[in-house]
Amino acid sequence: MTPAGDPVDVVTGLANPWSVVFLGEAPLVSERNSGRVLEITAEGSVREVGTVGGLDPSVSEGGLLGLALDDAGRLYAFSTGVDGNRVQRFELDGRPGSLSLGEPETLIDGIPAGRTHNGGRIAFGPDGMLYAAVGDNDDREQAQEVDSLAGKILRMTPDGEVPADNPFPDSYVYSYGHRNVQGLAWAADGTMFASEFGQDTWDELNIIEPGANYGWPVAEGDSGGEYTDPVQQWTPAEASPSGIAIVGGTIMIANLRGEVLRTVPVARPAEHEDHYQGAVGRLRAVAEGPDGRLWMVTGNTGSYFGEPRDGDDRVATVALER
């Protein structure tokens, strides 16, 4: 599976979008700072579905972050509230073109939050469980403390309960020793992959195993086997891997500082190819659309790293050759 042709803008003029999911044919996009959930209509315009309220304005890397949908069409959102990070669930009323956001139902709150490194990606696994990435909140020692929810990948039921088969009894913690996981996806055989921001040395692509320790802050990148090592690593300047999606047998990785769409074969995860270097700027999220194209969300606004272009931020698509 490989991207083909030039990226094509779907919508422009967004303000720091972070995630895209699909309710049937309807794309839904989160805006980090405004808390808005946006619907891209069939005509290519943007309308507001609703706003996730109670966001903490003091966190520069928090706000409304990841979105996910369950089989019943309910929307899940990871956001930074005044009392910490949280996962909430919303009914979506109406039909595509006239959707509205219902009242929030908080599934889990009080997750450690900080000015930076909040993680924020959520996704349903093939086991029907909801997974949530939580950063170390710039308090790195928490990543090695299993009793803390910071620096972890969490696993919960769709109702926010702790699954009985989680690796640590009565705990949401699924894996630990993470600095700032930004992408979650599963291959057809159930293998779980995660992308992770490093600090100054190595960004990572990891295969996630229950109960495994990925080394932060003791190790960044390959530890020589003392911890669970990444299957591939890059310098932050060429990567800063954010959202990921697996399409067929290929991992699609959105890269921020690297400003590139990177493809990695599931069967050979130590290899990669780069596409569209600098063509759309910083890439925040990717997802396979119902139209069979790869959808890409940029993160050119709202960051001291980004240099906004005319029309930023944007959602763009590219064709996929199978």
C-alpha positions in Angstrom: 0.0 0.0 0.0 1.5 3.3 -1.0 0.2 6.9 -1.4 -0.1 8.1 -5.0 -0.5 11.5 -6.6 -0.5 14.9 -5.0 -2.3 15.8 -1.8 -5.7 17.5 -2.4 -7.2 19.9 0.1 -10.6 19.0 1.5 -11.0 22.0 3.8 -8.7 24.8 4.8 -8.7 27.6 7.5 -9.0 25.3 10.5 -7.4 26.3 13.9 -5.1 23.6 15.2 -7.0 20.4 14.3 -5.9 17.3 16.1 -7.8 14.2 15.1 -10.2 12.9 12.4 -12.7 10.0 12.6 -15.5 8.9 10.4 -19.2 8.4 11.3 -20.2 6.5 8.2 -19.3 8.9 5.3 -19.1 11.9 7.6 -15.6 13.1 8.7 -15.4 14.6 12.3 -12.4 16.7 13.3 -11.3 18.0 16.7 -9.8 21.4 17.2 -7.4 21.4 20.1 -7.7 24.9 21.5 -11.3 25.8 20.7 -12.7 22.5 21.9 -14.9 22.3 18.7 -16.0 19.1 17.1 -16.4 19.9 13.4 -18.2 18.0 10.6 -16.9 18.2 7.1 -20.1 18.1 4.9 -20.5 16.3 1.6 -20.3 19.7 -0.1 -16.8 20.3 1.5 -17.9 22.9 4.0 -17.4 22.8 7.7 -20.0 23.0 10.4 -19.8 22.9 14.2 -21.3 19.7 15.8 -20.6 21.0 19.3 -18.0 22.1 21.8 -16.3 20.1 24.5 -16.3 22.4 27.4 -14.3 23.0 30.6 -10.9 22.9 28.9 -7.9 24.2 30.8 -6.6 27.2 28.9 -3.2 27.1 30.7 -1.8 23.9 29.0 -0.1 24.5 25.7 -0.2 20.9 24.5 -3.6 20.0 26.0 -7.1 20.8 25.0 -9.4 18.7 22.9 -7.2 16.0 21.5 -8.1 12.5 20.3 -11.5 11.3 19.0 -12.9 7.8 18.6 -16.3 6.2 17.7 -17.8 3.0 18.9 -20.0 0.7 16.9 -23.1 2.4 18.2 -21.9 5.7 16.7 -21.1 7.4 20.1 -18.2 9.8 20.1 -15.4 9.5 22.6 -13.0 12.4 23.3 -9.8 12.8 25.2 -9.4 16.4 26.6 -7.6 18.4 29.2 -10.0 19.8 31.8 -9.2 22.0 34.8 -8.9 18.9 37.0 -6.7 16.9 34.7 -7.0 14.9 31.5 -10.2 12.9 31.0 -12.1 10.6 28.5 -15.7 11.5 27.9 -18.5 10.0 25.8 -21.1 11.9 23.8 -24.2 10.8 21.9 -24.4 12.2 18.4 -27.9 13.4 17.6 -29.2 13.8 14.1 -27.8 12.7 10.8 -24.7 13.6 8.8 -25.2 17.2 7.7 -27.1 18.1 10.8 -25.2 16.3 13.6 -25.1 17.7 17.1 -23.2 16.8 20.2 -25.1 15.5 23.3 -24.2 16.0 26.9 -20.8 14.6 28.1 -20.6 11.4 30.1 -17.2 11.3 31.9 -15.7 7.8 31.8 -12.4 8.5 33.5 -11.0 11.8 34.8 -8.2 13.0 37.0 -5.6 11.6 34.6 -2.4 13.6 35.3 -2.1 16.6 33.0 0.7 19.1 32.4 1.5 22.1 30.2 3.2 19.6 27.8 3.3 15.9 27.1 -0.4 15.1 27.6 -0.5 12.3 25.0 -4.2 12.3 23.9 -4.7 9.7 21.2 -7.6 7.3 21.8 -8.6 4.3 19.7 -10.7 1.2 19.9 -8.7 -2.0 19.5 -9.9 -5.2 17.8 -10.8 -6.6 21.2 -13.5 -3.9 21.6 -11.6 -2.1 24.3 -10.7 1.6 24.3 -7.0 2.5 24.5 -5.8 6.0 25.6 -2.2 7.4 25.3 -1.1 9.5 28.3 2.2 11.4 28.3 4.5 11.9 31.2 3.2 15.6 31.6 6.9 16.7 31.9 7.2 14.8 35.2 9.3 12.0 33.7 9.7 9.8 36.8 5.9 9.0 36.7 6.4 7.0 33.5 8.1 4.3 35.6 5.6 4.3 38.4 2.9 1.7 37.6 0.6 3.3 40.2 0.6 6.5 38.2 -1.5 6.9 35.0 1.1 9.3 33.4 3.5 8.0 30.8 1.3 5.1 30.0 -1.0 3.5 27.5 -4.3 2.8 29.3 -6.9 0.2 28.4 -10.6 0.4 29.5 -14.0 -1.0 28.6 -16.3 1.3 26.5 -18.0 2.3 29.7 -14.7 3.3 31.4 -14.2 0.2 33.6 -11.0 -1.6 34.2 -11.0 -4.9 32.1 -10.4 -8.0 34.2 -7.6 -9.2 31.9 -5.5 -6.0 32.2 -1.8 -6.8 33.0 -1.9 -5.1 36.4 -4.8 -5.9 38.8 -7.5 -3.2 39.1 -5.4 -0.8 37.0 -6.0 0.9 33.7 -2.3 0.6 32.9 -1.6 -1.5 29.8 2.0 -0.5 29.1 4.4 1.9 30.8 7.7 3.7 30.4 6.4 6.1 27.8 7.3 9.7 27.3 4.5 10.9 24.9 2.7 8.4 22.8 0.9 10.1 19.9 -0.4 7.3 17.6 -2.2 3.9 18.2 -3.1 1.4 15.5 -3.5 -2.4 15.0 -2.5 -4.7 12.2 -4.8 -7.3 10.8 -3.3 -10.0 13.0 -3.9 -7.9 16.2 -0.4 -6.6 16.6 -0.6 -3.2 18.3 1.7 -0.3 17.2 2.3 3.0 18.8 4.3 6.1 17.8 6.1 8.1 20.4 7.8 11.4 20.8 11.3 11.2 22.2 13.1 14.1 23.8 16.4 15.1 22.0 17.7 11.8 20.7 15.2 9.3 19.3 11.5 9.1 18.4 10.1 5.6 18.3 7.8 3.2 16.6 6.9 0.4 19.1 5.0 -2.8 19.1 3.0 -2.7 22.3 2.7 -5.8 24.6 0.6 -5.9 27.8 2.6 -5.1 30.9 5.8 -4.1 29.0 8.1 -1.4 30.0 9.4 0.9 27.2 12.1 2.5 29.2 11.5 6.2 29.6 13.1 8.1 31.2 15.9 5.7 31.7 16.1 4.8 28.0 15.3 6.8 24.9 15.3 4.6 21.8 17.1 1.3 21.8 18.2 0.3 25.3 20.1 -2.8 24.2 17.5 -5.1 25.5 17.1 -3.9 29.1 13.6 -2.6 28.2 11.2 -3.3 25.3 13.0 -1.7 22.4 11.4 0.1 19.4 11.1 -1.6 16.1 12.3 1.6 14.4 13.7 5.0 15.7 14.4 8.4 14.1 15.8 11.7 15.2 13.1 14.2 16.3 14.1 16.6 13.6 13.3 14.1 10.9 10.2 12.7 12.6 8.2 13.7 15.6 5.7 11.0 14.8 2.1 11.8 15.6 -1.0 10.0 14.5 -0.7 6.6 12.8 -3.1 4.4 10.7 -2.6 0.9 9.3 -4.0 0.4 5.9 -3.7 -3.1 4.5 -0.2 -4.1 5.5 1.3 -0.6 5.8 1.7 1.7 8.7 1.0 5.3 7.8 2.8 7.8 10.1 2.1 11.5 10.3 5.2 13.4 11.2 5.3 17.0 12.6 8.8 18.3 12.6 9.8 16.0 9.8 6.9 17.3 7.7 6.5 14.0 6.0 4.1 11.1 5.6 6.2 8.0 6.4 5.1 4.4 5.4 6.4 1.3 7.2 5.5 -2.3 6.2 3.9 -4.2 9.0 5.9 -7.3 7.9 9.2 -5.4 7.9 8.8 -2.7 10.6 12.5 -1.7 10.5 12.0 -0.3 7.0 10.4 2.9 5.8 9.7 5.2 2.9 9.0 9.0 3.0 6.4 10.8 1.0 5.4 14.5 0.4 8.3 16.0 2.2 7.2 19.6 3.2 4.3 19.5 0.8 1.6 20.2 3.4 3.9 21.0 6.3 3.5 19.4 9.8 1.3 16.3 9.8 -0.7 15.7 13.0 -3.1 12.8 12.1 -3.9 10.3 9.4 -6.8 8.0 8.8 -8.2 5.8 6.0 -11.4 7.4 4.8 -14.6 5.6 3.6 -13.7 6.9 0.1 -10.5 4.7 0.1 -8.2 7.7 0.3 -5.8 8.6 3.1 -6.9 11.6 5.0 -4.2 13.9 6.6 -4.6 16.6 9.2 -2.0 19.3 9.5 -0.7 21.0 12.6 0.9 24.1 11.2 -0.9 26.6 13.5 -0.7 26.9 17.3 2.9 25.7 17.7 6.2 27.4 18.1 7.6 24.9 15.7 5.1 25.5 12.9 5.1 28.2 10.2 1.4 28.6 9.0 0.8 28.8 5.3 -2.0 30.5 3.5 -5.1 28.5 4.3 -3.7 26.6 7.3 -4.7 24.5 9.0 -6.1 22.0 6.5 -7.4 18.5 5.9 -6.0 16.9 2.7 -6.4 13.5 1.1 -4.2 11.4 -1.2 -5.1 8.3 -3.2 -3.7 4.9 -2.2 -2.4 2.3 -4.6 -3.1 -1.2 -3.4 
